């Protein structure tokens, strides 16, 4: 199980925000979802914070897609390879100075490295870091470069998505009180429940599913099965081409090659037709055996691929509900804010 | 020839190295030469840095320095003046620079890249003779001294050995010595790489037992007191220059010095006993090179121990965490203008749930680079193997040579030609697949483009595509696959640390 999902600083943030509003609710003796009197301030705050959290949560998907499309701002950081080489040379020289004892102060080492980065124009892509190796009592330093990763790793965004989403769910509850009396209330609360439940289901599946998928990949991994399947597909097509224009025989082979058909029956029919046509055609029989072996291999690989694809679909199917529901929910939330303001 | 070229050739005529160039070499020199300028006091090349250029000093003076092993300080080797050169080993086999070159005055160099160097360094040319003579004068004694067999030999004996040394060059795939034949010489590798293979007694398959690269030596068995037969077949992995010291000549110069000859034989016996132990353990794990596309973990571990893997950190996928969402591949596509992923999720399974992805290992002996005749593969100063798109003619020699199968051929559209707008449509869920044209070479070849036609005309070869491999997202502040994995399933890990952890867990 991937337990890293459940270890995150964002869990603490979400807990603090949600518990803050719950404590405020209890201490203020407010009723959940009421917009009258002194409850108004609480309602506005919980609403705005929930909306903000929802947008932060949605930013995860946005970040994913803008990266895929190449629109992410970090793409503009790309440095010229020559500048990268120049930086590496400068860091090499710096490390030589450190090794020769000409530079002994840690802060000097880092500031020199930063200077080298700014001179080469690569300060936006690299961060200098200090590596300390202790040999005996002596500490040996060297500077190395780490990529800056300006927007942070997607795994961290995933943690924020997960925990801030859960925090937002609690806020929705204290803000709206789970009212289902009005169509808008029912829609908003219902959609929130769908998004939260599918999300929770998804995280459980993502935490436990990969191990199951790996266990299912006993023979071939899904990538290997896919590549092999294409390979046999091409081989079978090429072998059919060798058969020439004997349409009946090709039909039998095609029937045997059909994954949903009866391989053994079609193979037997093809063989009997071949024997009836020319019992002494040894070349034809060898070709027949080769093709049948290829078809058999292809079916074995395809079965394996289909099984793995099923597991993979199970791993990701929940997103088919979670993502559209989330987009719809965000739209409705914006509409809800404007409608509340209007009335 | 233009007036400018004529002037240049007149200037170059004063340099011995360029005297007697054949017209074809002269034309190549004029077309592909480059110039470098280095201001006084600046370091032009650092010792240990990977360069691939052969440089001739046209103006100015430079000093050469070398850090001696064991941290005993920096030694000044001498001053080089106009007409002198350096970097021949780097141009021949991309060895790291053997010395630091610092400009004493403002210098102008003529830089010659490896493909041009190959043309000029033709067999029997004056250029080659001069390079060889300079090597004999400058580096041969150091090379002999570095060979384990000659460690205990006196200086005057080494000078005698220098005199009998023969320079022999081999093309790619040539057998220098065959298993079972009589060992008649000791070989020192000046440049290039050699594999030592022997026949598996059970399967009859040739198995690799060791690699020898520049500045190493083999053939100690020629002086052994026991069996003077080659135990392995030594085959070149690329164009290889060797120094051959024939046994009979060695015996004749040491005829009156039986003590030295005995010392050499004893050293050879000692080295051979070590070598057998190492070879046996290597043989038990290494497979034949032909099947090396899917190396086992043990094989990879040996490659790491032998420092054949120089990639820094290996790309590892944790299958316990990977949800197969494909975000890593999609983000790899996003950072490459040609929209072709460099990432391969397949590789060797280190354990039941860890995969060592077949990304480029930046080998110590990069066979891809020695196979490339078009200057399309080079090493960065930090040792990373880089492909130069414009120089690639799509001959696919590197793809065939890569022992790990990490190089692939893709379409020939330049990054500018493959538009982003098509990719926008590709990103539409479900419908996007309609716009997704597979571009790998195994798909039916598209019509020949103008660029392909030109290359075909120039080289006489049909361009099928361009070679690509993982480029570590060069120039970007992240490595896309690692950066964009929502599950934290893919990461870069030091291979030695990885295998050490695996050994500890066993």
Interface residues (C-beta under 8 A of the other chain):
Chain A: X1 X2 X4 X5 X64 X65 X67 X68 X69 X70 X74 X75 X77 X78 X79 X80 X81 X83 X84 X85 X88 X89 X92 X93 X96 X124 X125 X126 X147 X148 X149 X150 X153 X154 X155 X157 X158 X206 X209 X210 X211 X213 X214 X217 X221 X222 X223 X224 X227 X230 X234 X312 X315 X316
Chain B: X43 X46 X49 X319 X320 X321 X322 X323 X324 X325 X327 X330 X331 X333 X334 X335 X345 X346 X352 X353 X355 X380 X381 X382 X386 X420 X423 X424 X427 X442 X474 X475 X476 X477 X478 X479 X480 X482 X483 X484 X485 X486 X487 X488 X489
